[in-house]
Amino acid sequence: MLLMTHIDNINTDHVPYLIDQLMKKGAGNVHVINAMTKKGRQEYILLIDTPEANEYIISSYLAVELGTLGIRRINADHISFRSSIETMKASLTDEKGTVIWEDNIDIKLTKDGSGIPLAARVEYECLKAAAESIEKAGSGITFHELRERVESNALKCFKKTGFEIKVEPLPKSDKQEY
């Protein structure tokens, strides 16, 4: 079930607290969208994904905490995928093969109903710690690049397709510069 309400009378510092409280009260997920009303006032639209059993608890909390005058109930089907957290060993080596960084990282693996891997996503806290360590080593690898490489390599470990994607530079005369 999805609950939706909007508020135009809170300050931005209140929003993270509100999200935390909704999660503690049983929300499965909370999305806050910044918007503008017809009169040009800033507002937040809250989308709260929660089991139907939590509807009264969450709605009552919103009424007391925010003074909201109403909440929309949106009955929506939810497509869920299986997932697991896989701990993997990751490392960064230089061109000589010297290990610059090495640690265990958690990867969230999303699978279809048959257990076939669909996606691999590195957990944020693991990625953040890795990026900070790698930055200290002066590798020049960005947070974005690290995430893409880790997730791509992790997925390769679990999803055996029998194919390899190769990317190679073209000769200089064939390059297009912008």
Secondary structure as a PSIPRED ss2 file (coil, helix, strand):
# PSIPRED VFORMAT (PSIPRED V4.0)

   1 M C   1.000  0.000  0.000
   2 L E   0.000  0.000  1.000
   3 L E   0.000  0.000  1.000
   4 M E   0.000  0.000  1.000
   5 T E   0.000  0.000  1.000
   6 H E   0.000  0.000  1.000
   7 I E   0.000  0.000  1.000
   8 D C   1.000  0.000  0.000
   9 N C   1.000  0.000  0.000
  10 I C   1.000  0.000  0.000
  11 N C   1.000  0.000  0.000
  12 T C   1.000  0.000  0.000
  13 D C   1.000  0.000  0.000
  14 H H   0.000  1.000  0.000
  15 V H   0.000  1.000  0.000
  16 P H   0.000  1.000  0.000
  17 Y H   0.000  1.000  0.000
  18 L H   0.000  1.000  0.000
  19 I H   0.000  1.000  0.000
  20 D H   0.000  1.000  0.000
  21 Q H   0.000  1.000  0.000
  22 L H   0.000  1.000  0.000
  23 M H   0.000  1.000  0.000
  24 K H   0.000  1.000  0.000
  25 K C   1.000  0.000  0.000
  26 G C   1.000  0.000  0.000
  27 A C   1.000  0.000  0.000
  28 G C   1.000  0.000  0.000
  29 N E   0.000  0.000  1.000
  30 V E   0.000  0.000  1.000
  31 H E   0.000  0.000  1.000
  32 V E   0.000  0.000  1.000
  33 I E   0.000  0.000  1.000
  34 N E   0.000  0.000  1.000
  35 A E   0.000  0.000  1.000
  36 M E   0.000  0.000  1.000
  37 T C   1.000  0.000  0.000
  38 K C   1.000  0.000  0.000
  39 K C   1.000  0.000  0.000
  40 G C   1.000  0.000  0.000
  41 R C   1.000  0.000  0.000
  42 Q E   0.000  0.000  1.000
  43 E E   0.000  0.000  1.000
  44 Y E   0.000  0.000  1.000
  45 I E   0.000  0.000  1.000
  46 L E   0.000  0.000  1.000
  47 L E   0.000  0.000  1.000
  48 I E   0.000  0.000  1.000
  49 D E   0.000  0.000  1.000
  50 T C   1.000  0.000  0.000
  51 P C   1.000  0.000  0.000
  52 E H   0.000  1.000  0.000
  53 A H   0.000  1.000  0.000
  54 N H   0.000  1.000  0.000
  55 E H   0.000  1.000  0.000
  56 Y H   0.000  1.000  0.000
  57 I H   0.000  1.000  0.000
  58 I H   0.000  1.000  0.000
  59 S H   0.000  1.000  0.000
  60 S H   0.000  1.000  0.000
  61 Y H   0.000  1.000  0.000
  62 L H   0.000  1.000  0.000
  63 A H   0.000  1.000  0.000
  64 V H   0.000  1.000  0.000
  65 E H   0.000  1.000  0.000
  66 L H   0.000  1.000  0.000
  67 G C   1.000  0.000  0.000
  68 T C   1.000  0.000  0.000
  69 L C   1.000  0.000  0.000
  70 G C   1.000  0.000  0.000
  71 I C   1.000  0.000  0.000
  72 R E   0.000  0.000  1.000
  73 R E   0.000  0.000  1.000
  74 I E   0.000  0.000  1.000
  75 N C   1.000  0.000  0.000
  76 A C   1.000  0.000  0.000
  77 D C   1.000  0.000  0.000
  78 H C   1.000  0.000  0.000
  79 I C   1.000  0.000  0.000
  80 S C   1.000  0.000  0.000
  81 F C   1.000  0.000  0.000
  82 R E   0.000  0.000  1.000
  83 S E   0.000  0.000  1.000
  84 S E   0.000  0.000  1.000
  85 I E   0.000  0.000  1.000
  86 E E   0.000  0.000  1.000
  87 T E   0.000  0.000  1.000
  88 M E   0.000  0.000  1.000
  89 K E   0.000  0.000  1.000
  90 A E   0.000  0.000  1.000
  91 S E   0.000  0.000  1.000
  92 L E   0.000  0.000  1.000
  93 T E   0.000  0.000  1.000
  94 D C   1.000  0.000  0.000
  95 E C   1.000  0.000  0.000
  96 K C   1.000  0.000  0.000
  97 G C   1.000  0.000  0.000
  98 T C   1.000  0.000  0.000
  99 V E   0.000  0.000  1.000
 100 I E   0.000  0.000  1.000
 101 W E   0.000  0.000  1.000
 102 E E   0.000  0.000  1.000
 103 D E   0.000  0.000  1.000
 104 N E   0.000  0.000  1.000
 105 I E   0.000  0.000  1.000
 106 D E   0.000  0.000  1.000
 107 I E   0.000  0.000  1.000
 108 K E   0.000  0.000  1.000
 109 L E   0.000  0.000  1.000
 110 T E   0.000  0.000  1.000
 111 K E   0.000  0.000  1.000
 112 D C   1.000  0.000  0.000
 113 G C   1.000  0.000  0.000
 114 S C   1.000  0.000  0.000
 115 G C   1.000  0.000  0.000
 116 I C   1.000  0.000  0.000
 117 P E   0.000  0.000  1.000
 118 L E   0.000  0.000  1.000
 119 A E   0.000  0.000  1.000
 120 A E   0.000  0.000  1.000
 121 R E   0.000  0.000  1.000
 122 V E   0.000  0.000  1.000
 123 E C   1.000  0.000  0.000
 124 Y H   0.000  1.000  0.000
 125 E H   0.000  1.000  0.000
 126 C H   0.000  1.000  0.000
 127 L H   0.000  1.000  0.000
 128 K H   0.000  1.000  0.000
 129 A H   0.000  1.000  0.000
 130 A H   0.000  1.000  0.000
 131 A H   0.000  1.000  0.000
 132 E H   0.000  1.000  0.000
 133 S H   0.000  1.000  0.000
 134 I H   0.000  1.000  0.000
 135 E H   0.000  1.000  0.000
 136 K H   0.000  1.000  0.000
 137 A C   1.000  0.000  0.000
 138 G C   1.000  0.000  0.000
 139 S C   1.000  0.000  0.000
 140 G C   1.000  0.000  0.000
 141 I C   1.000  0.000  0.000
 142 T C   1.000  0.000  0.000
 143 F H   0.000  1.000  0.000
 144 H H   0.000  1.000  0.000
 145 E H   0.000  1.000  0.000
 146 L H   0.000  1.000  0.000
 147 R H   0.000  1.000  0.000
 148 E H   0.000  1.000  0.000
 149 R H   0.000  1.000  0.000
 150 V H   0.000  1.000  0.000
 151 E H   0.000  1.000  0.000
 152 S H   0.000  1.000  0.000
 153 N H   0.000  1.000  0.000
 154 A H   0.000  1.000  0.000
 155 L H   0.000  1.000  0.000
 156 K H   0.000  1.000  0.000
 157 C H   0.000  1.000  0.000
 158 F H   0.000  1.000  0.000
 159 K C   1.000  0.000  0.000
 160 K C   1.000  0.000  0.000
 161 T C   1.000  0.000  0.000
 162 G C   1.000  0.000  0.000
 163 F C   1.000  0.000  0.000
 164 E C   1.000  0.000  0.000
 165 I C   1.000  0.000  0.000
 166 K C   1.000  0.000  0.000
 167 V C   1.000  0.000  0.000
 168 E C   1.000  0.000  0.000
 169 P C   1.000  0.000  0.000
 170 L C   1.000  0.000  0.000
 171 P C   1.000  0.000  0.000
 172 K H   0.000  1.000  0.000
 173 S H   0.000  1.000  0.000
 174 D H   0.000  1.000  0.000
 175 K C   1.000  0.000  0.000
 176 Q C   1.000  0.000  0.000
 177 E C   1.000  0.000  0.000
 178 Y C   1.000  0.000  0.000
